[in-house]
């Protein structure tokens, strides 16, 4: 075998992100020293980003099955049955480090990558969503990062022609040196035409399609698997550069070829590019692979096999075709002005063999690269030890509100509750003409040419997860469930993006392990399985001085089905005189002020500058029962508006409903609670509903399939819709406060 000229020293090994112990495993796997190409391939395949070596052990504990799940984790995206011979295909992924280094391209290629994960499986993408976390607005770099990320998401999604219909954007100092950009795509396919990645058929041709390979993105996966140092700007060359117009051509060409019987397997070239795509295809098919590197389309002169295999240039796919289908497939890609090249073949060796210049430059057994990659059981703290480490204590000095209206105005103007209109207006939410709702509890898109619609929500409350990873993990799933129920959708499945700091620190690994335990328990209780996802570790930075870890952020993407979109619900008030009810845990109907949670609330933070207390507990029985009741009320046409309660509690939920409609409300305080508890407490499992006919509601509850008493769910009348004010504040003042943050910040 030819030797690629470069001496493998301990320094070279370290530069490739491999520990000495891992390099010893490489030596054992090969029975010799690797050359530079082989070392590079091991480095990216064994990176956290590709191997999940610190997380695989715990990911196996998550519930992933249900009668409607067609394909769970392990493929490019999850697949669920949505009836009528159709499937929804979806996934969420991170592009955190690239977006901090180069915000526009980092975010844009994050969108491009997740789109490819979905259409690789045969789906036409129908909706995008995102979950964004930024640092302090007054941080000198933050305005630049926000502008760049939002422009990148909009620039790519808008050009490709996929509407962005849902998302969340939050701010916290923990993200000053390491922002989070999590992108989600949902697509629709025929359930009997799903494409998978297992390469089979010895001798079948392996083809490369899409854009040419360049030197951008080399070592991107390795960079995404390490802490940021002070020299983050020096890593700019590891960020990929995207071309959304080429991606649009690639979508159409792939879907056209998928309509034939030519494809055996298909995989997009995402993290680790040609390396991961070829290794995953061969591994999934229990086969081998031989590639002729001289045939890889390159856009730069003199590219080496090392560069070709590690490049993360965008808009590229790898396919296995049936013999004799090459000419027909080539004609399709040439019509769409895309590169097409036969670059290898499937073998039975279970090795990856690369040839270049007539010589073998790489020969690696596939087992050690993928299935037998390192898997670590990292040390972590018990829940009690973690609580002690984090210094989480119950609140003892609980303040009260002296002016509810003034507090509400200040909350609505704060960065984490302010209007996101400045962001939303940069995203095309209507392209495709199937978008039914944006800006509410969930985005909703019609399944084309049917009465069905898909509801999509992204959720997580990182301050809760930090204070109590287990309860915070439960709450993230439950909030996604609530948001889907609030628009009338039956929650079906979850994708996730698990963003955490350095797993080699026991306290961080504790956050990961216990958050997954909470997520798993919630998914099981709610019949809401996890079908796809992504893990992003080492999200901390020395660039801010002294090292800083992000808050643990297991972002949840929920998908649900509305069987008849004419019954879809929105959160804006509809009619003056409608009666407002607070729906949720029965103790709200039978007061128990000890249950109201102001700890970890936004009110406590924004109004008093305090970050104290424990995460509000999530009762999964109540979540399920309240969600089922809300869906029944929507389906029976008994409510005019629904909104779940989350950040800011009851007052903020009512304000958002009022601003969405232009109608105010006359609402009542519950004297059994303090003003702060009643209006701003963040207890879980609650909704506000607007009811046009209270007698019809009472009759339905009395005879309904889920009686409110037995379901442990209470209904409390809290007021009526009407007027032009709320809690003594005019809607005009509320709207001005709500609009002020982004407007003033971006004009500064």
N, C-alpha and C positions, 0 to 999 in steps of 0.2 A: 504494500500500500504506500502511496506517495506521502511524503511528509510535508505538511504546510509549515513553512519556515517561521518559527517563533518558539523560543524556549519557554516551557511552562515552569515558571518559578512560583514560589509561595506568594509573591506580590501579584503576579498575573492571576493566580487562583483567587486571591482576595478581591481583586478588581472585578472579578466575575461573580461576586456575591456568594461564593461557596466557602463553607467553613472547612478547616483541616479535616474534620471527621467526614464531611461530605465528600471531600476530594479522595479520601481513602476508599470510600464506597465506589467512586468512579473507577479508581485503579482496580478494585476487586471485580467490578462489572465487566471491565474490558480485558483484564488480565495483562495489562500493559499501560504505559502512559498514553493519554490522549494527545492528539494534535490540537491546534487552536480551534479548528472548526468543531471538533467533537467537544472540546471544553465549553465553547460557546453554546452548543446545543444543550449540554447538560445544565449549564447555568440558567438558561431561560426556562427549561422544562422543570427544573427543581426550584424555581423562584416561587415565593408565596403566591404571586399573581396567577401562576399556571398550575402549580401542584397542590395548593391549599394544604401544605404540609403541617401547619399549626392548627388547622381548623377541621380537616377531614374527619377526624375522630369524633368530633361533636356534631358535625353536620349530619352524620348518619342517624342521629337520634330524632331528627325532625320528622313529623308525619308528612308523607308525600303521596298518599294514595286515597282515592275515593272512586266511586263508580263512574264519575264523569271525567276522571283523569285519564287521558290517552297516553301521555308521556310525561314523566316527572323529571327530576334533576339527572343530569348526565349527558343530555344532548345540548344543542345550541340554545334551545328555549323550551319552556314548558308548553304542553298542549292539553286543552280541555275540550270536551264535547259540549257544544252549545245547541244541539238539536238540529233536526232537519238535514242531517248529513253534513253539518258544518262544524268546524273547530276554531277556537281562538288560540293563538300562539303568542306568547309574551315572555318578556324577561326585562330585568333591570340590571345595569352595570355601572361601574364607577369609572370616572376619568379625572381623579382628584389631583394627583401630582402634576400631570401635564397641564391642567387648567390653571394651576398656581403659577407654573413657569411661563406659559403662553396662553392666556385665557381664551382668546378667540379660537385658535386652532385646537386647543385642548378640549374645549366644550364642543366644538363643531365635529371633531373626529369621534368624540364620545357618542354623539347622536348617530353618526355614520356607522359606527361599529355595532350599536345595538339594533339599528335597522337591518344590517346584514345578518345578525343572529336570527332574526325573525323571517326574512324572506328566503334565507338559506333552506328553511324547512318547508317551503312551498306556499307561504302565506303572502298575501298582499298587505303591506302595512296600512293600517287605517287610523292609527292615533299614536301620538307621542305624549309623554308626560315626563316630569323631572322632579328631583328633590335637591335643593341647593342650600348650602350652609356657608355663610360668610362671617368674617370677624367683626370687630367694632367698626361702625360707620365712620368714626373719626380716625381710624388707622390710616396712615398716609397712602397706603397702597390699595385700600379697599374699594374706593370708587372706581379705580382703573380695573380691578378684578371683576366687579359687578357688571360694569359696562361691557367688558370683553366677553365674559361668559354668556350674558344674555344675548349679545349680538351674535356670538358663535352658534348658540342653540337655534336662534331664529334664522340666521343666515343659512344654515345647513337644512333644517327641517322645512323652511319655506321653499327653498329651491327644489328640494326633492319632491315636494308636493304632498307631505303628510302633515295633517293638522296637529298642533300642540294644544291639548284640551284640558290638561290638569297639571298640578304641580304645587310645590311649596317652597318658600324662600324664607330663611331665618338667619338671625344674626346673634353671635355670642363671641366674647373675647377668646374662647378656646380655639376658634378657627382662624385667628389672626395670621398664623404662619402656615396653615394647611387647610385650605377651603375644600369643600366637598361638592362635586358635580356628579350626580347620579342620574342617568338617563334611562327611560323606559319606553319600549315600543310594544304595541299590540297589533297583531295582524289576524286576518281571517283566511281560512283555507277550507277546501273540501276535506272532510275527515278521512276519505279513502285515498287522498293524494298527499300524504305527509312524506317528506324526504328526510332521510337520516344520514349519518356520517360514516357508517361502517363500510370500509373498503373491502370488497370481496371479488373473487374471480381471478385466479392466477392468469397473468398475461393481459388483463384488462388495462386499457390506456388511462394514464393519469394526465389530466389536462389543466392548464393554468389559463384563467380568463380574467378580463378586467383591465386595470391599469398596469403600466410597467412598474418594475421594482426600482426604487431609488435608495438613497442612503439615509432617508429620514426615518426616525423612530427606532434606530438600532439601539438595543439595550433598553427599550421602553419598558418591557416587562420587569427587568431587573431593577430599573429605577423606581418603578411603582411598588417594589417590594422592600424598600429601605427608607429610613428616616431621611428628612431633608436636612442637609447641612447648610452652613451659611452661604455656600456658593450655588444656590438654587438656579441662578441665572445661567451658570455654566452648563446646566443640563438641557438648555434649550434645544440642541440638536437631537435629543432623544424624543422630542415631541413630533408626532406625525402631522402631515399637512393633508387636508381633505379637499375633495372636489365634488360637491353635491350634484353637479350636472352629470358627471361620470357615473355617480351612484345611481341616479335615476335611470340612465341607460342600462346599467348593470341589472337593476331590478327587472326592467322590461325584458331584457335578453334572457335572464335566468327563468323568469316565469314562462316565456315562450318556449324555451327548451324543456321546461318541466311539463309542458302540455304534451310532449312526445314521450316515447318510452326509452329514451337514450340514457338517462342518468341512473347509475348504480348507487352512487354516494356523492355527497356534496358537503363542503365545509368552507366557511369563510376564513380568510386570513386576518385574524384579530391580533391579540397579544402574542408576541413571539412569531407572528407572521407565518412564513412557509414552514418553519420548524413545527410549531404546534399543530397546524392544520394537517400536515402529513403524518405526524406521529399519532395524533388522535384518530385519524381515519384508519390507519393500519392497525392500531391497537384495538379499536372498536370492532374491526373485522377479523381480529386474530390472524392477521396476515403480515406480510413484509412489504417493503416499498423500495423501489430503485428510482432515483432521479438523476437525469443528465443536466447538470447545472449550466452547461453551455447553451441549453435551449430555453433557459428562463429569460423572458423579455425584460431587459434592463434599460433604464433611461439615462444612465450615467456610464461613462467609459471606464473600463478596467475594474469592474466590480468583482470582488472575490467571492468564493463560495461562503465564506464566513459572513460577509455583508449581505449576500442574497438570503441566506437562511435566517438571519436575525433582523432584517429590515421589517419595519411595520408600516410600510407604505400602504396607503388606503385603497379601497375600492378594488379588492382582488379576491378571487375565489379559487378553490381547488376542487376538481371533480374527478370521479371515476366514471368512465363511460362504458357502455357495451361495445364490444368489438364491431367495427364497421360503421359506427355512428359518428366518427370523427368529422367526416366531410360535411355532413348535414349540420352538426353542431357548429363547426367553423363558419359556415355560411350565415348562421343566425348572428353570431358575435361580430362578424365582419359587417353585416348589415347595420348593426348598432354601433359601429366604429369603435369596437373594443378589441384588445389583444386576445388572441387565442393561440395556444401552443401546446402540443403534446410533449410533456417533459419527462415522462417516465412510465412505469408500469407496476401493477400489483404483483408481488412475488409470494412464495410460500416460506421464506426464510425467517420471518419474524425478526428481521434486522432492517435498519435504515441504512441503505448504501447510497452514497453520493459519488458521482463521477464528474470529473472536470478535466478538460484537456486530455482526455483519453486515459486518465488514471483515477483510481479510487482514492478519494480524499476524506472519506468518512465511512466507518462501518461500526454501527452501534446496535447491540441487541435492544429491542423495543421494550422488553419487560422493565429493566431498570429505569428507563426514561419516564414511564407513565405509571403502570399498575404497581410497580415496586419502588416508586419514588419514596423519599423519606417521609415518614409520618411521625409527628412528635406529640407526646402527651405532656404538654407544658405544665409546670406547677401553677396552681391557682389557689386563691384564698377561699375559705368557706364564706358563706353569706355573713355570718357574725363577724368574722375577721375583716371582711371587706367593709362592713358598716363602721367598724372601729377605725380602719385605715382612712376612710373617707370623712370621718368625723361627723357622720349624719346623726342628728339628735332630734327628738320631737320638739316642736315649738312650745315654749313655756310662756313667753310674753306675746300674746296674740293681739295685734292692733285692730282697731275698727275704723270704718270710714266716717269722716266728719262731713263729707259732701259727695254723695254718690254721683251726681251729675258731673262735677269737676273731675272726679277720679275717672269716670268713663271717657270724658274728652281726652284726658292725658293718655289713657290706655290706647284709644283708637288712633292717636297720633304717634304712638311708639313704633320703633322699627319692626317689631315682630307682629304687630296687628295692623299696621298701616295698609292702605290700599296698594295692591300690586298692579294697578292699571298701567303704570309706566312699563312694567315688564310685559304684561299680557298684550299690550298693543304692538310689541315687536314680534310677536308670534302670529303666524297665520293660523287661526283656529277654525277657519271655515272652508279651507281648500278641500275638495272632494265632495262638498255639498251634503255630507251625512252627519255633521256635528249638530247635536240637539241641545247641548248645555255645556257651558264653561263658567267658571267663577263661583260655582256652588259647592256643595259638599263633595261632589264627584263630577268629573267630566263624563259626558254621555255621547256616544256615536251610534248612529243607526247601522245595523247590519244590512248592507245594501240590498235593495229589492225584497226586504222582508219587513215584518212588523216588529222584529226583535231589535234590541239595542244593547250595547255593552257599556257598563259603567266602570270608570277607572278612577282610583284615588291613590295618592301617595301620602304616607303618614309616618311620623315618629316624634316623640317628645324627649329629646336627649337629656334635658335636665332631670326628668323622671328616671331615665335609665342610669344616670350617674348616681343619683341618690339611692336607688334600689334597682339593680340590674334585672332581677327577676320580675318585679312588679312593672318595671318600665318596659320590659319585653312583652309582657302580657298586654299592657296598655296600647302598645304600638299596633298589635294585631287587632285589638278590640276597636280602636279608633277607625282603622280602615274598614272594619266590619260595619261600624255605625254609619260611616259616610256613604257606603254603598246602600245600606238599608234606607237612609234618609232620602234618596232619590227614587226609591221603589225597586231597587235591584236585589236579587237574591245573590248573596256573596258565594262565589264558586271557588276561587283559589288565589294564592299569594305568590308573588315573586319578591325577592328582597335584595338589598345591597347592604352588607354588614360592614360598616365602617368603624374601625377601632384603631387604637394606637399600637405600641410595641408589644407583641404577645410574649416576649421573653421576660416581661415584667409581670410577676404573679398577680398584682392588683388589676392590670389590664386584662390578663387572661381570665381573671375572675369575672370581670364585666362581660366578656364574651360568653363564657360558659353559662353563667346564670341568666343572661339575657336570652340565650337560646332555649334554656329550660322554660322560661316564661312564655316565649313565643310558641314553643311546642305544645305546652299545656293549653294555651289559648286556641291554637289551631285545632287541636283535638276536640275541645269543648264546643267549638263553633262550627265544626265540619268545614274547615277552611284550610285545606292542605297547601303546603308549599311545593310548587312544581318547578321552580327555577330560581336562580339567584347568583350572587357574586359576593366574594369576600375581599375586602380591601383593608389590609393591616399596615402597620407602621405609619399611621397618619399622625405624625408629630414632627415638630420642626425645631431645629436649633437656630433657624434664621431669625427668630424673634428674640433670641438671647436667653440662655439658660435652659432651653428645651421646653416645649409645651406639647401636651397631648390634647387631641380633640376630645370633646365629650363623646362617650360611646353612642354611636348613631346607627342602630339597625333600621335603616329606612325600609318601609313596607310598601309594596305596590299591590293593591287589591283590585281584583276584577270580578264583576258580577253581571248577571243577565237580567234584562227587563223583557218579559215575553211579549208585551204590547206597549210600545213606547208612547202610545196616546195616554197612558196612565202615569208617565214619568212625573215625578214631583220636583218642585223647585223650592227655594227657601224664602223668596220674597213674599211679603203679605199680599193678599189678593183683594180683599173686600173689607170696607169699613163695617164694624159691628161684629166681625168674627170673634169668637171666644178663644182666648189663648190658654193652653194647658201646659204645665210642666209634667213630662212623662218620665218615669224612671223608678229607682229603688223606692220601695214602699215607705221607707222612713221619711221621705220628703212629704208624704201625705199624713204621716203620723210623726210629728216632729221629734227629732233626736239631735239637738245641736252639737253634741259631741262628735257627730259623724261628718260635719262640714269641713272641707279641706282647704285651708289657705296656705299650708306649707307647700313650697316649691311653685306657688302660683305666680302668674305674671303680675297680678295686682301687687303682691308683696314686693316683687322686684322693682316694678316701675314706679309705684307710689312711695315705697319706703326704702328702696335701695337695699333690700335684704334678700339673701338667698339661704333660706332656712327651712327646716322641717322635712318631713318624710313624704315620699311619693304617695299620692292617693291610691288606695287599693282598687283593683278591678275585680268585681264579682262576675265570673264568667257565666253563671246561671242567669243573673240579671241581664247581662249583655245580650245573651241569646234570646231570652224571653221578651225583652223590650224591643229588640230588633224585629222579632217575628210579629209582635203586635203592631209596630209601626208599618211594616209591609202590608199587613192585613188591612189596616185603616186606609192606606193609600190605594190598595187594590179595590176596596169597596167604595172608593170615592167619598170618604167621610172627612177628609182633611183638604185644606186649601194650600197649606204651606208646612214644611217640616225642616228643622235645622237641628243638628246635633250640638251638644254643648262640649266645648273643649277649652282652649286657652281663653282666659278672661271670664269664664263662667257664664251665668245667666244674662248679666247685663250686656256683655259683648255679643252673645248670640242674638239677643233681641235687637241690638243696634245693627248688626249685619243684616237681619231680616228687614228691618225698617229701611236701611239704605238701599237694599236691593229692590225696593218697591216704591219708595217715596211716600209711604204711609207710616205714621207714627203709631204709638200705642199708649193706652192708659193701663199701668200695671201696679200691682199691689205688693207691698213688703210683707213678709211673714214675720210677725212679732216674736215668734219663738226662736228666731235666729238674730245674731247681730247683723247690721247692714252689710258689713264686709262678707260675712259668711253666706248670706242669702244671695247677694248680687254677684260676688266675685269668686266664691269657692269653686274649685275645679273637681268636684266629685264626678265619677265616671258613670256610664250607662244611662245618660239622660238626653232627652230631646225636648224641643219646644214644638208644639203643633198649633196650627190655626184651624179652628173648627167652625164651619158655617151653620151647622144644625146640631146643637148639643143634645137634643132629644134623640136624634138618630144615633149619635155616638153612644149615649147611655144604653139605648136599646141593643145596639150591637155588642157592647161590652157585657151586657147581662146574658145574652144568649150565645156569645161568640165561642169559637173553638178553644180559645185560650182566655178563660176568665181572669180579669185583672188581679183578683185576690190570690187565686191559686198560682198565678205566674209571679207573685211577689213584686208586681209592678203597680205603682201608684199613679193616679191622675190628680193633679192639683190645679184648680182654676187660678190663674194669675192675672187676668185682665182681659181687655178687648182691644181690637185693632181700631185705630182712628186717630185723627188729629195730625198735627205736624211737629210733634215733639215726643221725646222719650225721657223719662226720669228727670223732667224739668229742663231738658236741653233741647233746643230746636234742631230739627233735622238739618237745617242749613249749617248750623255750627258743627254738628256731628260730621257732616260731609266735608266741610272745610278741614277739620282736624284730621279726618281719615286720609284726605288727599295730600296733606301738607308735607309729609316726610320725604317721599321720593321726589316730589316736585321741587322742594327747596334744596334737597341734597344734590340732585343732578344739575340744578342750575347754579350751584355754588361755584 
